[in-house]
Amino acid sequence: MTTPETPAQATHALPRTLTRDLGRHDGQQVRLQGFLHARRDLGGVQFAVLRDVSGVAQCVGSGLHLPLPESSIEVTGTVKAHPKAPGGYEIQITDFRVLSAAVQASPLEIPKMEWNVNPETMLDYRYVSLRGLKERATLRVQAELVRAFHEHLNAEGFTEISTPKIVSAGAEGGANLFKLDYFGEQAYLAQSPQLYKQIMVGVFERVYEVAPVYRAEEHATSRHLNEYLSLDVEMGFIDSEEDVMALENRLLVSIMAHLKATCAAEFALLGAALPALPDFIPRIPLMEARELVHREYGHVVGGKDLDPEAERLLCQYYLERHGSDFVFVTKYPRAARPFYAYPEEGGELTRGFDLLFRGIEITSGGQRINEYEMLMDSIRTYKLNPESLAGYSEVFKYGMPPHGGFAIGAERLTARLLGIANVRYARAFPRDRNRLTP
């Protein structure tokens, strides 16, 4: 049974006010609920900084028994304008309640994390570090980015799909597959929804999915995760990969407009700026891109793709010369693309592309093979097992339209948008080569 002294009863006195709305209540009594972000005691006057989902507020009182930081608290008091307080207002406390006390000191000092905490420690104690203002701002930007992704594609007539994450074969071949036992059979975690979203083009013509994908790559870099959120798109009845790039261009313009409207406070808190994004993102074939970075910067690229330094230099060039933070790199060789990439005449190049943003690849995409005989020839060329891909290839016997698509790594895009050096800090609970917890 509740009593008059319990918080459950007291909450009926005033509706809860969020810290971002204090300016609407100047001179009025309000009730705040949140976490004890920081505390100070100055000669009998206590300062309690309360943090809620919308921000922080300075609360001032006397004779208070303040609990440990991160305790859940409730403050009732009068709103007063104060030029030095966060948001320009503070609360003069008339009632202070502890809703749930922290039972031990936090392993991280949340208000000071950015300057005195080891980055690995922030990941070890992610269940606490995520409460930091900058950490949660990062995830809110990502949430709004994904929301804008949904909204724009829905408006363009796309249908959201959900595809299996336990599969019998990899979408892209290779060894970077997580193996698992599936009732005595060999199965894998999906590298990509690629094969399924192509099949679904035969159903809805335009489809997308937002879901995790898994790569068993033993790297430990600032740009890779072994589990990440993939924003996948596939569209039918295209003329060429240009239609796919044009869609991604429109999509990114829409996403950035949405972030400008909804996340100005988060960008300001993080000291980040929205990118220079033209209505027509420039394109350059891969071999010309390699020649450009050699000619302009003396950087020699080996292998079959661009290396990280070449990606950085190419983006620098297009920002300085063309005012774009983005550039499409096109016409990739078959050796650098999966078996389903549509080959150009002559067979050496494909209609595949990457999108680079602020020095890093955030998208791979292109036109796909849609003709059955061409697909089977490609499967053989890549030395893949046709039987393991039969569940995918069979649909191409039944009139698949010309189609293509792309995938965006949500964490990479978020990290580049916000100037975060390590992609692990753009995911709530990252999974990398050495991390399975928390």
Salt bridges, closest charged atoms under 4 A:
ASP21 OD1 - ARG24 NH2 3.63
GLU70 OE1 - ARG51 NH2 2.75
GLU70 OE1 - ARG131 NH1 3.05
GLU74 OE1 - ARG31 NH1 3.08
GLU74 OE2 - ARG97 NE 3.95
ASP95 OD2 - ARG97 NE 2.86
GLU109 OE2 - LYS112 NZ 3.36
GLU114 OE1 - LYS134 NZ 2.54
GLU120 OE2 - ARG424 NH2 2.73
GLU120 OE1 - ARG435 NH2 2.84
ASP124 OD1 - ARG435 NH1 2.98
GLU144 OE2 - ARG140 NH2 3.85
GLU144 OE1 - ARG147 NH1 3.22
GLU144 OE1 - HIS258 NE2 2.64
GLU151 OE2 - ARG147 NE 3.14
GLU156 OE2 - HIS152 NE2 2.86
GLU156 OE1 - ARG206 NH1 3.60
GLU156 OE2 - ARG250 NE 2.86
GLU160 OE1 - HIS150 ND1 3.58
GLU172 OE2 - ARG215 NH2 3.46
GLU209 OE1 - LYS165 NZ 3.34
GLU217 OE1 - HIS219 NE2 2.74
GLU218 OE1 - ARG433 NE 3.56
GLU227 OE1 - ARG427 NH2 3.42
ASP232 OD1 - LYS197 NZ 2.81
GLU234 OE1 - LYS197 NZ 3.35
GLU234 OE2 - ARG368 NE 2.78
GLU241 OE2 - LYS331 NZ 2.89
GLU242 OE1 - ARG283 NH2 3.05
GLU266 OE2 - ARG140 NH1 3.04
GLU296 OE2 - ARG295 NE 3.51
GLU296 OE1 - ARG321 NH2 3.14
ASP307 OD1 - HIS299 NE2 3.00
GLU309 OE2 - ARG312 NH2 2.70
GLU311 OE1 - ARG223 NH2 2.82
ASP325 OD2 - ARG358 NE 3.68
GLU344 OE2 - LYS331 NZ 2.43
GLU344 OE1 - ARG351 NE 3.20
ASP354 OD1 - ARG337 NH2 2.57
GLU394 OE2 - LYS397 NZ 3.08
GLU411 OE2 - ARG427 NH1 2.49
ASP432 OD2 - ARG424 NH1 2.99
